[in-house]
Structure formats: structure tokens, C-alpha cells
């Protein structure tokens, strides 16, 4: 899926802060390690790309 398609299908961009909030909503707590195998495009438009997802879990 191309970047244009991902952006068009995303209602709002994901940020480090919004990802951290969503991880917390899932029950993840600071210090936990989670391994996820996923296509970045399935998350939607992530501001900062894969780095934002990695940093988001650490917040």
C-alpha cells in the first residue's frame, strides 16, 4: 500500500503521544517489553514512521 493510500485511509495521524496513550489503554505499563509483528501501514499514518512506534512504547 502506498503512502498516499495510507494517508487517505487514516482519519487522523498517529503521534508518539497518541500511540503511548493507546498502548496504555491496552494495559501496557512502563517498563514492559512487547514484541509486535505488523505492517506499519496497518496502523495508519504514523508521524515519524517506525521510530515513533518504538519511542511511543517507551513513553
mmCIF file of the C-alpha atoms, coordinates in Angstrom:
data_MODEL
# 
_entry.id   MODEL 
# 
loop_
_atom_site.group_PDB 
_atom_site.id 
_atom_site.type_symbol 
_atom_site.label_atom_id 
_atom_site.label_alt_id 
_atom_site.label_comp_id 
_atom_site.label_asym_id 
_atom_site.label_entity_id 
_atom_site.label_seq_id 
_atom_site.pdbx_PDB_ins_code 
_atom_site.Cartn_x 
_atom_site.Cartn_y 
_atom_site.Cartn_z 
_atom_site.occupancy 
_atom_site.B_iso_or_equiv 
_atom_site.pdbx_formal_charge 
_atom_site.auth_seq_id 
_atom_site.auth_comp_id 
_atom_site.auth_asym_id 
_atom_site.auth_atom_id 
_atom_site.pdbx_PDB_model_num 
ATOM 1  C CA . UNK A 1 1  ? 0.000  0.000  0.000  1.00 0.00 ? 1  UNK A CA 1 
ATOM 2  C CA . UNK A 1 2  ? 1.453  3.363  -0.984 1.00 0.00 ? 2  UNK A CA 1 
ATOM 3  C CA . UNK A 1 3  ? 1.898  6.302  1.363  1.00 0.00 ? 3  UNK A CA 1 
ATOM 4  C CA . UNK A 1 4  ? -0.861 8.257  -0.379 1.00 0.00 ? 4  UNK A CA 1 
ATOM 5  C CA . UNK A 1 5  ? -3.359 5.431  0.231  1.00 0.00 ? 5  UNK A CA 1 
ATOM 6  C CA . UNK A 1 6  ? -2.365 5.110  3.902  1.00 0.00 ? 6  UNK A CA 1 
ATOM 7  C CA . UNK A 1 7  ? -2.795 8.849  4.489  1.00 0.00 ? 7  UNK A CA 1 
ATOM 8  C CA . UNK A 1 8  ? -6.155 8.890  2.720  1.00 0.00 ? 8  UNK A CA 1 
ATOM 9  C CA . UNK A 1 9  ? -7.478 5.951  4.766  1.00 0.00 ? 9  UNK A CA 1 
ATOM 10 C CA . UNK A 1 10 ? -6.366 7.409  8.112  1.00 0.00 ? 10 UNK A CA 1 
ATOM 11 C CA . UNK A 1 11 ? -8.863 9.605  9.960  1.00 0.00 ? 11 UNK A CA 1 
ATOM 12 C CA . UNK A 1 12 ? -6.109 11.313 11.963 1.00 0.00 ? 12 UNK A CA 1 
ATOM 13 C CA . UNK A 1 13 ? -2.341 10.878 12.125 1.00 0.00 ? 13 UNK A CA 1 
ATOM 14 C CA . UNK A 1 14 ? -0.843 8.877  14.979 1.00 0.00 ? 14 UNK A CA 1 
ATOM 15 C CA . UNK A 1 15 ? 1.827  10.576 17.060 1.00 0.00 ? 15 UNK A CA 1 
ATOM 16 C CA . UNK A 1 16 ? 4.199  9.412  19.797 1.00 0.00 ? 16 UNK A CA 1 
ATOM 17 C CA . UNK A 1 17 ? 1.764  10.784 22.407 1.00 0.00 ? 17 UNK A CA 1 
ATOM 18 C CA . UNK A 1 18 ? -1.333 9.205  20.884 1.00 0.00 ? 18 UNK A CA 1 
ATOM 19 C CA . UNK A 1 19 ? 0.456  5.861  20.475 1.00 0.00 ? 19 UNK A CA 1 
ATOM 20 C CA . UNK A 1 20 ? 1.617  5.938  24.112 1.00 0.00 ? 20 UNK A CA 1 
ATOM 21 C CA . UNK A 1 21 ? -1.947 6.664  25.219 1.00 0.00 ? 21 UNK A CA 1 
ATOM 22 C CA . UNK A 1 22 ? -3.309 3.791  23.135 1.00 0.00 ? 22 UNK A CA 1 
ATOM 23 C CA . UNK A 1 23 ? -0.642 1.399  24.439 1.00 0.00 ? 23 UNK A CA 1 
ATOM 24 C CA . UNK A 1 24 ? -1.666 2.361  27.973 1.00 0.00 ? 24 UNK A CA 1 
ATOM 25 C CA . UNK A 1 25 ? -5.325 1.794  27.129 1.00 0.00 ? 25 UNK A CA 1 
ATOM 26 C CA . UNK A 1 26 ? -4.373 -1.742 26.059 1.00 0.00 ? 26 UNK A CA 1 
ATOM 27 C CA . UNK A 1 27 ? -2.977 -2.311 29.545 1.00 0.00 ? 27 UNK A CA 1 
ATOM 28 C CA . UNK A 1 28 ? 0.721  -1.902 28.806 1.00 0.00 ? 28 UNK A CA 1 
ATOM 29 C CA . UNK A 1 29 ? 2.739  -0.377 31.607 1.00 0.00 ? 29 UNK A CA 1 
ATOM 30 C CA . UNK A 1 30 ? 6.053  1.419  31.684 1.00 0.00 ? 30 UNK A CA 1 
ATOM 31 C CA . UNK A 1 31 ? 8.979  -0.993 31.600 1.00 0.00 ? 31 UNK A CA 1 
ATOM 32 C CA . UNK A 1 32 ? 7.147  -3.807 29.842 1.00 0.00 ? 32 UNK A CA 1 
ATOM 33 C CA . UNK A 1 33 ? 8.574  -5.228 26.631 1.00 0.00 ? 33 UNK A CA 1 
ATOM 34 C CA . UNK A 1 34 ? 6.244  -6.108 23.791 1.00 0.00 ? 34 UNK A CA 1 
ATOM 35 C CA . UNK A 1 35 ? 7.192  -7.697 20.508 1.00 0.00 ? 35 UNK A CA 1 
ATOM 36 C CA . UNK A 1 36 ? 4.836  -6.971 17.634 1.00 0.00 ? 36 UNK A CA 1 
ATOM 37 C CA . UNK A 1 37 ? 4.997  -8.163 14.058 1.00 0.00 ? 37 UNK A CA 1 
ATOM 38 C CA . UNK A 1 38 ? 2.921  -5.837 11.916 1.00 0.00 ? 38 UNK A CA 1 
ATOM 39 C CA . UNK A 1 39 ? 2.984  -3.840 8.738  1.00 0.00 ? 39 UNK A CA 1 
ATOM 40 C CA . UNK A 1 40 ? 3.360  -0.169 9.626  1.00 0.00 ? 40 UNK A CA 1 
ATOM 41 C CA . UNK A 1 41 ? 0.650  0.684  7.111  1.00 0.00 ? 41 UNK A CA 1 
ATOM 42 C CA . UNK A 1 42 ? -1.904 -1.305 9.149  1.00 0.00 ? 42 UNK A CA 1 
ATOM 43 C CA . UNK A 1 43 ? -1.504 1.245  11.943 1.00 0.00 ? 43 UNK A CA 1 
ATOM 44 C CA . UNK A 1 44 ? -2.325 4.083  9.575  1.00 0.00 ? 44 UNK A CA 1 
ATOM 45 C CA . UNK A 1 45 ? -0.425 7.315  9.098  1.00 0.00 ? 45 UNK A CA 1 
ATOM 46 C CA . UNK A 1 46 ? 2.231  7.430  11.827 1.00 0.00 ? 46 UNK A CA 1 
ATOM 47 C CA . UNK A 1 47 ? 4.007  10.775 12.155 1.00 0.00 ? 47 UNK A CA 1 
ATOM 48 C CA . UNK A 1 48 ? 7.679  9.833  12.470 1.00 0.00 ? 48 UNK A CA 1 
ATOM 49 C CA . UNK A 1 49 ? 7.269  6.353  10.981 1.00 0.00 ? 49 UNK A CA 1 
ATOM 50 C CA . UNK A 1 50 ? 8.642  3.275  12.750 1.00 0.00 ? 50 UNK A CA 1 
ATOM 51 C CA . UNK A 1 51 ? 10.749 5.337  15.146 1.00 0.00 ? 51 UNK A CA 1 
ATOM 52 C CA . UNK A 1 52 ? 7.597  6.920  16.575 1.00 0.00 ? 52 UNK A CA 1 
ATOM 53 C CA . UNK A 1 53 ? 6.143  3.481  17.293 1.00 0.00 ? 53 UNK A CA 1 
ATOM 54 C CA . UNK A 1 54 ? 9.298  2.381  19.113 1.00 0.00 ? 54 UNK A CA 1 
ATOM 55 C CA . UNK A 1 55 ? 9.574  5.629  21.071 1.00 0.00 ? 55 UNK A CA 1 
ATOM 56 C CA . UNK A 1 56 ? 5.810  5.623  21.767 1.00 0.00 ? 56 UNK A CA 1 
ATOM 57 C CA . UNK A 1 57 ? 6.034  2.414  23.726 1.00 0.00 ? 57 UNK A CA 1 
ATOM 58 C CA . UNK A 1 58 ? 8.817  3.844  25.878 1.00 0.00 ? 58 UNK A CA 1 
ATOM 59 C CA . UNK A 1 59 ? 6.913  6.957  26.956 1.00 0.00 ? 59 UNK A CA 1 
# 
